[in-house]
């Protein structure tokens, strides 16, 4: 300890003094005491340790009641800030798994609020006046949109796959192509799910080529199910061959075996009609005769996280009676948002316009170029010479493990700030409120207008105004 710092130990105020001072001058009365008192103690302890360990003289202003109260209030604001927060997605990845995947449409938000705040007929049949089933809430509209005989919904697609395999193939063999043994985010693997359900995986074919004869040779009396898994998050190119769902269904009928397809990121829209890559639709799978089809309610569908099971009535009824169904069931808020999202699909043009995921995926390049130019002009109007903005022709991604070959033409803003590295700029913007998340390429901070919402360009301009103001005043520091 520097001897000159010794007197500072006696100047450290007590907890009561900081409480009184902060309540009078820093609105400590708005902070719960259970948070406030430990933070004051922590701040005083940190200052004491600093005095005892610092070899350099320390200014007395560091230890004043004002300085301590200010630091405590900053700590309290940080601690009381919600862990789940809004962020601005400027990455250009539409279904960004790390940033919450699909955004709900305004049409889905209204019933969600009502159903959350009021009692509802979640499991009450209003016509019969007796207990009903939550699974009927969206069954009718799913049947209508897909052509399936029956439908039910659980909490996510991993649960849907787990439930189907546990119901139809526990202790028996499931035949699947080696080229379809996928792993998705979070180390979710099809073989691991099978093992958990007690189903026995029987791989056929090779990674790049599987033929109908491979399935037929593998079928035995122990076979319970033929499974097809859509390669939604990767693509095999070159010398390849695969068995279509229609071929698999024909084989299943011949051998009296059910056929299941896991679509992963299911879609009710044929994206090829909008100049995007062709993705098999849910309707295609049902029309091909699959006994069961599973897919996500978020991702390309653009609704809340859910796992949707469609198919033949006989198979779906078996799944409903599985005891696991209760553990994996969907909640009322998700059901409300999912039903409202599905209703938009009754008119495809309305769905494209009102479901954010679809709207962003089909956004025209001229529209993006116009938005990029407008944001560039707004940033330049800040009038700080350290700030440089360039327009770059790049590509956006669908994300969420969907459409891996899709590269959407876009126009990004590449921002550099003199005296600040791209990494430091990214860190500063990530610490802004709300955080702004972009990407770094060639020492530039990139922002893609495709995934920016209506009010977010204005927020971005405010953030860069604050950044340059801190630079000019010499107060640019990293946030806590």
N, C-alpha and C positions, 0 to 999 in steps of 0.2 A: 504494500500500500504506500502511495505517495504521502509523506508526512503532512503535506499541505492540505490533504483531503480529510485528515482526522477530524477537524471541527465540523465537517459536514454531517457526521454521524449524529451529532447533537441537534442539528437543524432539521432532521427528518421529522415531519409532523406525524401525529398519531392518526389512527383510523377515524376516530370521532371528529377530529378537526377537519379532515378531508371530506367526511360525510356532510358536516355542517356547511363548509365552504361550497362544496359542489351542489348542494341542494339550493343554496341561495343564488349561485352564479351560473351553474351549468345544468340545471334541470335534472338533477339526480333523482328527484321525486318521480320521474317517469320511468325509472329503471327498477325492476324488482330487487328488493333487498337481498334475496338469495343469490343474485348474480353480482350485485354491486359490492357488498362487503368483501367477498373473496378476491375480487379484482383489485380493490384498494390494497388489501394485504399483499397481493402478488406484486403490484407496482412498487410498493414500499420495500418489499424484500429484494426486488430486482435492483432498485437504487442502492440499497445497502450493500449488496454484493458488488455492485459497480464501484462503490467507494472503496471497498476492501481490496479489490483486485486491480484497480486501475493504477498504472505507473505514471500517468500524466495528471496534471492538475485539472480539476473539473469545475466548471463555472457554477456558482451558487444558484443561478436561474434554473438549472435543471431540477432543483429540489424544492422549488417554491410550491405553495398550495395550488397556484394557477396551473403550473406545468404538470403537476401530478393529476389534478382534476381533469385536465385536457386529455392526458394519456389514458386515464381510467375510462373516460367517456368514449374514446375511440375503441378501446378494448370491449366495452359493453356493446357498442353498436355492432361490432364484428360478431360478438357471441350471440346476440339476439337476432341477427340476420338469418332468415330461413335458409336451411341447407339446400332445399330444392328451389331454384330461382330461375327466372326468365333469363335467357341469353339471346343474343342476336347471332343468327347463323348466317355468316357471310362466306361460308366455305363453298357454296354451290352444290353441296351434297344434299339432295332433296329429302330422302328418308335417312337422316343421320342418326344412327343407333345411339351414339354417345350423347346426342342432343335431344333425345326424346322421340325420335322417329317422326311419325306423321302428325301434322297439325289438324285439330278438329275444325270443322266448318262452323260458322255461326249457327247454322241450323241444328247442329248437334249439341251446341252449348246450352241452348235455351231449355230443352227438356231435361238435360242433365241437372241443371239448377233446380228445376221444379221437383223432379223426382227425389233429389237429395234433401230438399227442405220440407217435403210433404210426405204423408203416408201414400202408399200406392197399392195397386192390385198385383204386386210382384208374384205372389203365390196364392191368389184368390180369383176364382172364376166368377166374374160378375153376372154371367147369365145363369149359372147353376146355383149361385149363392153358397159355394163350398170351396174347399181348398183346391187350388189349381197348381200348375207347374210353371216355373220361370222359363223353362225351355220352350214354351209355346209362344213367348213374346215375339221372337223374331223368326220362328219357324215358317210361318205363312209367307212372309216377304222373301225369305231365302228360297223357298220352293218356287215362288213366282219368278224370281230373277234368274234362277239357275236351271229350273226344270227338274230338280231332284224330288224324289218321293218323300223324303224326310230330312230334317235338319236339327242340329242342336249346337250349343256353343259352350265352350269352357274358357278358362282364363288365358290360355295362349296356345299357339300351335304345337309347341313341344308337349304340352299336356294332352292335346288332341291326339297326337301320334301315340303317346304313351297309353292313353285310354283305349284306343282302337286295338293296339297290339295285345294289351293285357286281356281284353275281352275276347278276341277272336283267335289268339295264337299262343296263349300261355301254355308252356310245356311242349309246344309243337314247333315245327319248322316253318320259317318264313323265307321264301326265295327272293333274292334281290341281286341285281347286277352289280359287279364289282365297281363299275364306273359310276354307280349311284350311291356309294357308301359315304355320304357327305358329312362334313363337319361345318357347323355354322358358328356364329359368334358365341363366346362364352364356353367354348369347348363342348358344345352340344353335338354328340355324334350318334348317328343312327344305330351303329352296332351296340353302343353303350345303353341306349334306350331299350333295345331288344333284350339285352341281358337283364336289365332291371325288371322287365315284365315277365321274365321267364321264358320268352320266346327264343327259339334256337335259330340263329342266323345261318343261312345256307347261301354262300356266295356262288355266283355263276358267271361265266364269261371271263373277259379280261378287262383291264382298266379302260382300254380304248375300243374294244369290240365285243359285243354280246349279241347272240343270235337266238331266234326262237327255239332252236334245237337244244341250246344250253339249258333253258328252263325245263323243257320236256324231259331231258335226261335226269334232271334233279328231282322231279316229282316222285314222291313215294306215298305210302299210306300215312306217314307222319306229317305230310305237308298240310299246313292250315291256311296259308295265304300266299298270294303272289303280290309283291310290293314293288311299286314304281316310285322313285323319288326324283322329282324334277331338279335338274342341275341349275338352280336359280342363282347361285353365287359363284359359279365358275363355268368354264366352257372347255371342252376337249375338241381340238381341231386336228385335221390331217386325216390319217388312215383310221376312220372310225366307223362303227356300226352300232345301232341300238334297236331295241324292240319297241315298237310304238305301243301306246296304251290300247289302241283298237286290237292289235295283235294279241296283246296280253289278255284282254277281255275274252276274245274268241277262244284262247287256250283255256282260260278259267272256266268257261261254259262247258267246254269239252270234258274237262277233268272234274267238274263240279267243285271248283274252288273259288272263293271270293277274291276279288282283285281290288287293291287299295292304291290310291295315288296320293302322295304327299306333295302338294304343289309349292309348299313354302310360302312364297309371296304370291298369293292368288290375286287374280284380277278379273273384273267383270267387263273390262273394256279391251277391245282389240286395238292395241297401240299402233299397229301398222297402218291404221286408217289416218293416223296423225303424223305420219312420216317417221315414226320410231321403229325400233326392231320388233319383230313378231314375237309375242309371248303367248303361250297357250292360255286360253281363258278357262274360267271355272265352268262355263257353259259347254265348252269343248269336251272337258273331261266327263261331265255328266252325260252328254250326248254319245260319247264313246262307249258308255255302258259300265263305267266303274262302279263297283259296289259301295265304295267309300272314297271320299275325297276330303282331304284336310288342307287348311291354309290359314294364314294370319288375317286378323281383322284390321290390323294397322298395316304398315308397309304400303304396298301398291293399292290396297283397297281404300286407304285414307281414313280409316275409322280409329276407334280405340284399340288398345292391345286386347286381343281375344284369339281363341282358337276355334275355328268353325269346322264342323263335321257335317258333310252332306252325303246322301247316298240312298241306298235301298231301305225301305221301311223296316224290313226284317232285321237288318244289321244294326241300324240306328237304335231300334228298340232294345236290342241286346245290350248295347253300350249304355243306354240310359239306366238300366237296372244294375250296372256294375257298381259296387260299393265305393270305388274310387271316384265316381262321378261327383259325389258330394264334396270330396276334398278338393276337387279341381273346378268347382262350379263358378260361374260368372256372377259378379255382383250387380246390384240394381243400377248403379251409376254407369257402368260399362254397357249394360243392356240398353239403357236410355240413349246413350250416345251412338251405339251401334245401330239401333233401329232407325234413328233419325238420319244417319249416314246412308243406310241401305235405301231408305225412301227416296233419296236424291237420285239413285240409279234408275228409277222408273222412267226418267228422261235423260238420255246420255249427255245431251248438250248441257243440261242443267248440272249434271254431275261434274262435267269437265270445268264448268265455270265456277261452281261453288265449293268443290272439295279441294282444299289447298294443295294436296299432293298432286292431283291430276292437273290442276291449273298450272303449277310450277313446271311439271314435266312437259307440258304441251305449250309453254310460253314461247311466242315467236321470237326469233333473233332480232328483228327490227325493234320490238318492244324492249328487249333487254338492252340493246344498243342505246336507245333513247334514255332509259333509266340510268345507264352508266354515264352517259354524257351529262345528264342533269346533276348527278352526284359529284362528278368531277368539277363541274362549274361551281357547285356549292362549296366544295372543299377549297378551291382556289380563291373563292371570295373571302376566305379567312384573312388573306393578305399577308401570310407569313412566308418569307422567301426560303425558309428551311424546309418547307413542305412541298414535295414534288409529287404530282399525280400523273400517271400514264395510263392509256387505255390499251388493253392487250386482248387479242383474240385467242381464247383458250377453250376448254370444254368443262361442262358440268357432269356430275354423276347422279344416277338414280339413288344409289346407296341402299342400305338395309338388306344387303345380300340379294338384290334383285337386278335383273338386266345387266349382267357383268360386261357385255360387249357394247353397251350403249354409251356413246360419247356425245353429249349434247353441245352443239356449238353455242358459245356464249362470249360476252365481252366483259372482262374483269377490269378492275381498277388496281394498278400496281402503285403502292404508296411507299415513298422513302422520306425520311426526316433526317436532315443533316445533323450529325453529332450523336445520332441514336442508331444502334444496329437494328436490323430487322427483328432479331430475337428479343431485344429489349423493348421494341415497339409492340411486338405481339404480347409480351408479358404485361406491359402497361395497359393495353386495351383489354386484356383478359381480367385485369383488376378494376376496370371501370364498372360503373353501375348504371345500366345492366352491362355485363361482360360482352365484349364484341369478339367473336371467334372467327378468324379467317385462316389463311394458310400462307406459308412462306415459300417462295421460289425465287431463285436468282437474286437473293438479298433484297427482295421486295415483299412487303406485306400485301397480300392479294385479297380482294373482296369481290364476290360474284353477286351481282344484283338479282340473279334468278331466285335466290332463297331469302332475299330481304322482304320483310313485310311493309305495309304501307307507311307506317310511322317511323320506320327504322333509319332511313337515310338522314332524317333530321337529327336523330340521336347520335348517329355517327359523326355528323358535322359538329355537334356540341362537344363530343369527346375530343376530336382533334383541336377544337378551339381551346378546350381546357388544357390539353397537352402542350400546345404552343405557348399558351399564356404562362404555364409553369416554367417552360424553357426560358422565356423572356425575363421572368422574374428571378431566375436562378433557383427556383424551388422544386425542380423536377427531381422527385425521389420515388423510390419504389414503395408501393403500398405495403402495409403489414400483411 
